[in-house]
């Protein structure tokens, strides 16, 4: 049976930048093994399969796969799928997506640059305690120990709801650009059980960018991810830990993928009160790149 699919670039308004995504429509006749084979064929960081929702009040049910495994939640597939489904179905206010993590609500806003989709995180990031040493992190990233951390920020592990992620602050933009995976030392980071390493540094004052980031995910079959919405959803965890607490809403712009030639813009918001994070929202644009049929 042929299955219609779309590819999109997410967290961008320009094709061939941002994070590529494949979305396979009407996938309810496919089992998990078939979905995994198709995701491996696309070989993108994630491929989404759209199924009918279990609750008719919702828009769709999504299953999300990397080339190697299924995920309960991922940010750029959620944002990209929401933009696509909104455009295909004429939705203008909110897309409600059933994912492994639970119901994910995505608010829509028509901006001058195009449709903007903002997901609300289903859970708040949970801190973990097994953080690798600065020495192990520096070796795994081919950096000096002196390049790890800035200000009060130190490496931490948080789980945004799908997998633990290692958040690594770096001294400056030059260190972020210099960082690369040392495959000999990388397994030592496995002690944290982290699915992904999220590197970040502060943006230049007055640039309109609060943070620059990179994300390494060698365990998924994709070495570096151009834009990682789930990691962004967990990012208020370390920020609140090192810069909080605060009351009210804080907003940030994160640029990721620049060192891959796939610049991605992620808009992040976090509400806090009484020394706790209360809500997190991750938003961005997406643009369609291709449309076709899978002959399976």
CORPE-V950005 format. One record per helix or strand. SS is the DSSP state (~ for helix, > for strand). FROM is the first residue (numbers start at 1). LEN is the number of residues. If there is no record, write none. Layout:
ss-><SS,SS>
from-><FROM,FROM>
len-><LEN,LEN>
//
This chain:
ss-><>,>,~,>,>,>,~,>,>,>,>,~,~,>,>,>,>,>,~,~,>,>,~,>,~,>,~,>,>,>>
from-><2,19,32,47,60,70,75,94,102,114,126,134,145,148,150,153,156,164,173,183,196,211,218,222,229,248,258,264,276,286>
len-><9,6,11,5,6,2,15,6,10,7,3,7,3,1,1,1,4,7,6,10,7,7,3,4,15,9,3,10,9,10>
//
